[in-house]
Amino acid sequence: MDQNAQAPAVVHATQRRQSRRPTLASGVLLLTVAGLCASLPGEAAADMPAELVGHVQELALSGARAGAPQGARVSVQLGALDSRLRLAPCREVQPYLPQGQRMWGKTRIGLRCLDRARTGPSGARWNVTLPVQVMVHARAVVAAQALPAGTTLSAALLQTAEVDIAAEMGQVFLDTGLLEGRSLQRPLVPGEAVRSSDLKARRWFAVGERVQVLASGRGYAVSGEAQALEPGFDGQNVRVRFENGRTVTGRAVGERRVEVLL
């Protein structure tokens, strides 16, 4: 922190689709705020000027909606500034989305004072971030009952319910069919959303099985059959050996299928 310097079947909550930055009509959102100052420890949203709070909330909501599934309810809860801060009073404050920051779950909104840019060296200049909790309520697949680790999932063990899909890391699922036969690597309580991080990696084939290998490069693609030298877990690298004895490393992408990029 620098005080002196400037609806798919699966919803991804880790990557959460790169949110588009809200477009501001003037290109810069400026608020004239007389005396915004964190001289009081831990200034909360309730202590901030109402106009500034409104613009910060709208900025967070716009960013969150860009990555939320259709029909989701999005809400924002503003936190408090770091109680250790002692900021100079500022007349013009600009809320902004920090580079690479996504409006999802626990995140932050930037606040910077532009007084120096407007009035010269005598003006205040600081740049801080405000904690924000973004909640995105949408229907997703949840556990219908307590499910211990190792459980093989089926439709009878699952249901859909409205949950905060931004509360935790990992993608959520909208269709119970996508989870049929998958195994849990950690227990779930009733009503808890099933996320990708809760699942054991899917094993597409075992050691010794014959697999179809697709090798592709710039402008060409060839396929052939090989023997798996390692178990093939979804998305992980695996070594395979062709009949001529050549060994290559590819990525397990499906039932007895390996992809090799050349």
N, C-alpha and C positions, 0 to 999 in steps of 0.2 A: 504494500500500500504506500503510495507516494503522496505526501502532503504538499510537496513543493513543485513537482512536475505536473505536467499536464495529465380413407377407411378400408384398409386392407384386412386380410385374415389375421395378420400379425402386426402388432404395433410395436415399433422399436423404441424402447425407453432409454437404452444406453446411447445409441447413436441418434435416435429420435429425429430423424430427418433434419438436415441443416435448416434452421429457421431463417426465413428472410427477414432482414432488418426492416422495421416499419419505416415507411417513407414519410418524411415530414414536409409539409407544404413549402416551408421556407428553406429546407435543407438543414437548418439549425433551430432547435427548440430553445428559446431563451425565456427565462422567467425573471421578472424584476422582483426580487425578494429582499426587502430591507431588513438587514440584521440577521440573516440566517447564520447562526453561530453555534458551534458545539462547545461552548464554554461550560454548559451544563453537561455533566457526565452522562454518556449513553443516551443521547437525544433519540427518542422513539418517533415513529411516524406521527403519533398524536401531537407531538410538539413541533412538527414541521408545518410550514404554511400550507393551507388547504390546497392552493393552486398547484404547489409543487407535488404534494401527495397525489393529487389527481393525475398529473402528467406522468409521474413515475408508475402508477398503477396501470395506466393506459399503455405505456411502453411495454411493461411486462406482459399484459394481457395480449397485446398484438403479437409479440414474439411467441408466446405459448400457443395461441390459436393457429399459427402457421404450421405447427408440428402436431396438432391434436387431431384425432379422428373426427369425422363428421358427426355432429350431434353431441359432442362432449361438452360438459359444463366446466368452464375454466374460472378459477378464482385465485386471487393473489393476497398474500398477507405480508405486509412490510415489517421488517425487524427494526433494530436500533443501530445507530452508529457506534463504532468502537468507543467505549467509555474513556479511553486514554487520549482521545483526540482533543486538541485545543485549536480550533479553526478560527481564523480571522473572520469578522463579519463580512458578508458578501451580498451585493445587490443583484447580481446576475448569475444564476445557477443553471447549468445545462445537464439534464439527465441524459444518459446514453447507455447503450449496450456495450459492455467491454468486449474487445476482440476475442472471438472464440467462445464466448459465454453463451450458453443456451438457457432460454427461459423455461426451465423444467425442474421440478423438485426444488431442492435447496440450491439457490443460485444468488447472483448479485447484480445490482444495477449501479452504474457509475454516476457520480455527481461531481461536476467540476465547476469551479468558480472562474468566471471570465472577466472579472473586474480589471485585471491588469491589462488584458488585451484591449479593453475599452477606454481605460483612463490613463494608462501609462504605468511606469515603475512603482508608483505609490499605491496602486490598487492591489487587492488581495489576489492570490493565485494558489489554489489547492485542488487536489484530485483525490477523491475517496470513493469507497464502494459501500453500498447499503445492502445488508442481507435481505433476501426476498424468498418467501416460500410460495412456489407455484403449485397449485393443486388442479389436476385434470381428471374429472370424474366421468367415466365411461363404462359401458358394459364390457366385461371380459370374463374369461373362463376362471373359475375359482374352485377350490376343494369343497365338495359337498359334505365332507366329514373329515375327521382327523386322519391324516395319511402319513404313515411312518416312512422313513427313508427306505428306498428299495422297492416301494410299491410300483407295480406295473399299472399304468393308467388305463382306464376305460371310461366310456360315457356314463356308466352307472356311478362312478366315483366323482363325477364333475358336474358343474352347473354354471350358468352365467349369472352375474350380478354386477351391480354398479360399484366400482371401486376407484380409488385414486391411483390411476396407472402411472403417475409421476412420482409416487411415494418412494419407490425403490428402483435400483438399477436392474436392467434386464428387460427384454421384450415381453409383452403380454400377448395372449392369444384370444381371438374372438370366436374361434370355431373349435369345439371339443374334438372334432374328427382329426385335427392336426396333432393331437396328443395321444391318440390311440396307440397303445403298445410302448409308449415311452416310459422310462423308469425315473423315479425321483432320487436325487442324490442327497436331499435333506428333507426333514419332515415338514408338513404343512398343517396349519390349524384350519378348522372349518371357516369358510368364507375368505381365505387368503388366496390372492391371485397366483396362478401358476405362471412363473416366469422362466425364460430360457436358462437363467442361471440356476434354477432349481432342478434341472434335468441332467441326467447322465448323458454323456456323448453317445449318439446313436452308432452302433457298430454295424457297418455295411457288409463286412466279410471277415472270415477268420484266416489265420495263417495256413498257407497251402492251397487255398481255394483259387480257382481260375477266375481271372477278372478281365474285363474289357478295358483296354487302355486307349484313350484318345490323346494324341500328341498334336499340338497345334503351334504354329509360329506365324510369322508375318506372311500372309497370303496363302497359307496352306494348312492342311490338317490331315493326319493319317491315323488309322486305328489298327489295333492288333490285340492279340490275347497274350496274357502273361500270368505268372504264378505269384501270389502274394507272399512276401517274405515276413510280413508283419500283419497284425490285425488292422483292419481299416476302420477308423473312427471318423465320423462325419467332420469334414473340414480339416482334418489333420494330415500331415505328410506321412507317406508310407512307401516302402521300397518294394519293387516288383522285379521279377526276372523273366526275360523272354526266352524262347526256346533256343536261341543262338548263344545263350549264356550272358547276354548283356543285362546289366542291372541299372535301373533308373529310379528316381524318386519322383513321386507325383502326389496328388491330393485326392483323398477318398471323397467322392461327390455323390455317390448313390449306391444302390444295390449292385455289388460286384462291378463297380465302375470307378475308374481312376483317371484323373485329368493331369496331363503333363504339359507345361508351358515351356516352349523351347525358344 
